[in-house]
Amino acid sequence: MIAAVTLFGQMDRGIMALLLASIKRDTGMSDTELSLLLGLAFSIPYLFVGLPVARITDAGRRTIILPVALTVWSLGTALCGLAQTFWQFFLFRGLIGGGESVKGPASASLIPDLVPRERLSRAFGLYNVAVGAGEALALILGGLLLGLFATWQPIHVPVIGELHGWRMVYLVFGLPGVMLAILFAMTVKEPIRQGRKRIGSAPIKEVALFLVRGPAARVYVPLLSAAPTFYERTYGLGPAEYGPIIGLAALLAAPVGVTLGALVVERFGKRWDDAHIRLVLLTEILTIPVVILSPLMPSFMLALALLPCRSLRPMKCGRRRMPSSCFCSVRSGPVLAPSSSRWSRISSSTRRTCVTR
């Protein structure tokens, strides 16, 4: 069920990148306005909502917090399809960002309490499969739906106006999430928290230390957000054409990388305590040339051939437990890890609060 929530979240987050050209054509927004909607409108609420709610997640009822967040970002996605102005769009994108900022911390807190320690890497591998699959399905389903709705006559709704094309895609992506949230709240029971020496959230000082000095110190550039527009402007393909193709390529490649990564961590984790960090660092370094070369390819098919290499990445979460308020900052990007001994010293205060089973 957590994987399903994650899948919906990544789809709702990623669909806008596919719809940028259609939104620009219908609303007349500039590239600057669209970049603000894609970036700041999402990231500012993500930051300022994520950290406080993550601390609540450390002690609160996660099986209520997560479906409430799912409802918020699903409604935000649906409302984007009704937006008429830049500021309406900005507000609704903020709902998506604020709601989705809760997904990572709540999931990171729930999974270790539901899964035995020896299978924890595999469980987080499945979680990351949902992340990659959601991003890919956003492209596949979004492209197919755009092609389908292009053949439909606009639907006139009183007060709201005409619904067509990209607006219909937003509604189709957003509304099912509300039903999933209701199902989650009715069927998933709050698990007993395991291995806790302290009741409640980790002290703010320990969380700050982890964020400043630990593996959260990294740089993450969401290049894939600009990829659909790049393909359209560079190779002359429409979203209904390239969306399903690159989505399918990513969908096939991502689970392979995530699964192999989980198995490697489980195998070499017995030898190196920080095997998960070593593996993530190595794969991110190896994919740097691919990321540089991909947009320089003279044809779409050559650029597409490099896409699976960019998607073959392992899980990005380690074997140890950490406060949920840390997880929202470290789970979605490359980790610039310190050495093994330094990591052990840095994370010792965290392990005093959240201990592995």
N, C-alpha and C positions, 0 to 999 in steps of 0.2 A: 504493500500500500504506500509506503514511503517512496518507493521507486516511481509509482504512478504519479504521486504529487510532484516529484522532481521532474518527471517527464513533462507534465503540464506546465510547470514553471518555466522550463527552458524553451518550450514552444511559444509561450506568451511573451517571453523576453525577446526571442530571436526573430519573431515574425516581422517586426517593423523594418529590419534591414532589407527584407525582400520587397517591402511595399513602398520604399522611399520614392521611387520614380512615379508611381501612381499617385501618391499623396501630393507630390510636388505639382504634378500636372493638374490635379483637380482643385487644389487650394491656392496655388500660386506662391507657396512658401519658397524662400530662398534656400540655398545650400547651407548658409549659416544657421538659419532657423531650424532646418532639419537636423543639423549636427547637434544643436542644443537639445532638441527633443531626444535624439538618440543617446546623447551623453549625459549632460548635466541634469536634465529633467529626471533621469532615472537614478543617477549615481548619488545626488545630494540626499534624497530621502533614504536611499539604500544605506548611506553612511550614518545619518543621524537617527534613523529608526532602528537599524540593525544592532548597534552596540547596546543600547538600553534594553531592548526586548530580548536580546541574547542573555543578558544578566538575569532577566526575569525567567527565562527558559531554564537556567541552571537550578532554579528552585520551584518554579511554577508547574502547572499541569500542561505538559507538552501536547497531549492529545486534544487539547482545546485550543492552545495557542496556534498550532500548525494549521488546522482547518480554518480558523478565523483569518489567518494570513492568506491562505489559499482563496478564500472568498473575496478578500480585498483586492488581490492582484487580478483575479478573474473578472471581477466587475470593472476594474480599471481597464483591462483589455477590451471588454465589450464596449465600454464608454468611449474608447478611442475611435471606434467605428461611427460614433455619433458626433464627434467633435467637429465644430465649424470654424473655430479660430485657433490661432497659435497658442494662446494662453489656456484655452480649454484643453487642448492637446497636452500642454505642459503639465497641467494639473492631473490629468488622467494617467500620463506616463509616470508621474510621481507616485500615484497609487500603486502602480505595478512595481516600481522600485522599492517603495516602503514595504509592501507585502512580501516581495521575494527576498528581502534582506533577512526575513525570519526563517526561511526555508532551510538554509544551510545550518545555522546553529541548532534549530530544533531537531533536524535529522541527525546531526552529529551527536546530539545528546541521547536520542532514542536508540540508535543502532547498537551502541555498545551494551545497552541494558537488555537488548533483545537477542543478541548473538553471543555465543561462547567466544572467549578470547582467541582460541586457536583458529577460529573462522572469521575473525574480525577483518583481516585484510581482504578476504573474499567478499565479505558483505559490503565493504566500502568500494570494492571493485564493481559490484552490481550497482551500487549507488551512482558511480561514475559512468557506468554504461547508460543509465537513464539520462545523465547529463548530456552525453554525446548523442544519444538517440533523440532526445528532445530537440536539440539544435538541428539535427538532420531532418527530423520530421517537420519542423517548421518550414524548411525549404521545400521538402517534397509535397506536403499537403498544401502549403501556401501557394506553390506554383500551380498545382493541379486545380485548386479552387479558383485561382485568378482566371485560369483558362476557361473553367466552367461558367463562372459568373459573367465573363465577357460576352457570353452568348445569351444571357438573360436580359430582359427588359428591366429598367430601374423600377424598384418598388417604392411607391409613395406612401409615406407614413405621416399622418397628421401631426403637426407641431415639429416633428423631427426633420421631415423633408424626405429627399430621395435616398434610398439605400441601393448601392450597386458596387460591383467590383471589390476594391480593397475594404470598403466599409462592411460588406457582408463577410469577408474573411475574418475581420476582427470579431464580429459577433459569433461566428462559428467557433473560433478559437477560445473565446472567453466564457461563454455561458455554460459549457459542460463542466468547467472547473467548479462552479457553484454546486452542482449535483455531486461531484466527487467529494467536496468538502463535507457535505451532509452525510454521505456514506462513510467517510473516514471517522467523523465524530461519533457515529452510531455503532461502528464495528470495532474500532481499535481501542483497547483498554490501556490505561496508564501503567507501564511496567514499573517494577520496584527498582529504584536506583541502586546500582551495584558498586561496591568498592569505594564508597564515600567516607572519608574521615571527618568531614565538616559538613554540616547541614547548611544549605543555601549556596550563594554564589561565591566564587573565589574573590579574595580581596582585590580592590581596584589596583593596588600597587603591584600585585603579582601579575595581573593581566597586562598592565602597562609595560612591565618588564619583559614579558613574553613578546609583546608587539614590537617593542623598540629594539630588543637585542636578539630575539629568537628568529626562527625561520620565516616569520611574517614579513621580514624586511626583504622585499622583492619588488621588481618592476613588472607590471603586466600591461601590455598594450593589446586591446581587443581588435586585432586586425580583421578578424572574420566579419565584424559588423559592417565594414566598408566593402567587403568582397562582392556582394550582389550588385551594388552600384558600379563597382569597378568593371565587372564582367559586362554589364549592360552598355557602359559608355565606351569600353575598349574594344569589345568584340561584336557589338551590335545585337546581342541576344536579349530577348524579353524575359521577364521573371518566370513566365509559364514554360519557357524553354530550358533555361539553365537551372532553375530551382530544383526540379526533380532530379536532374543529373548530378549536380554536386551534392545534393542531399543524400542520394543513394550511395555515392562514393564514400561520404563521411560515415553513413550509417553502417556500411559493411566494414570499414576500417577501424572505427573507434572501439567496438567491443573486443576486437582482437588485441589491441594495445592494452586496454584496461585489464582484460583477463590474464594476459601474459605477465603484465606488471604485478598483479596480485599474486600469481604463482611464484614469480621470482622473489618477491618480498618474503613470502612465507618460507621459501627455501633458504635464502641467504640471511634472513632475519635471525637465524640461530647462530650465525657467525658474526654478523655485524648488527649492533643494536640500532643503528641508524640506516639500515639497508634501504628503507623507503625513501629517505632523503637523498641518498647517493643515486638511486635509480632515477628519481625525478630530475635531479640536476643533470645527470648524464644525458637523458633523452631530450631535455630542453636544449642542451648545447648542440646535440647532433641535428636537431631540426632547424637550427638557425640558418644554415645555408639554403635549406628548402624554402623557408619563409622569404628569404631575399630573392631567390631565383624565380619563384612562382609568378609574381606580377610582371616579370621581364620576358616571359615567354611570348613568342610571336603569334601563337594561335591558342584558342580556347582549349583544344584537346591536349596540347602540351602542358598548359597550366593545370588542367584537370588531372593529368597523370601524376603530378606532384602532390595533389591534395591528400591521397591516402597516407603519404609519408608524414604529413603534418598532423594527421588524425591518430597515428599509431603512438599514442602516449599512454603511460601507465597511470594508475591511480595516484591522486595527489594528496592522500591523507594517510597518515602513518598508523602504526600499531598501538601507539600509546594514547591514552585518553587525555583530553585537554578541556579546559573550560569552554563552554559553548560560545562565550563572548570573545574568545580568541578565534574560534573556527570561522566566524563570518569574515575575518580578515585574511585567512591563509588558505582557504579551500579552493579558490577559483583562479589560480595562476601559478606560474613557475615559482619554485622555491629557490632562493639563493642561500644555500645552507652553509652554516659554519662547520668547522671540523667536528669530528665525533666527540672529542673530549670537551670542547667548548659547549656543544649542544647538551651534553650530559649535565654540565654545571648550570647552564641557563634553565633547563627544564626541571631541575630538581625541585624548585619551589612549586612548580605546577603539579608535579607528581605527588607532592605531599597532600595536595587538596583532592586531586582526582587520580586515584590509584587504579592500575590495571587489575583485573581479576586474576 
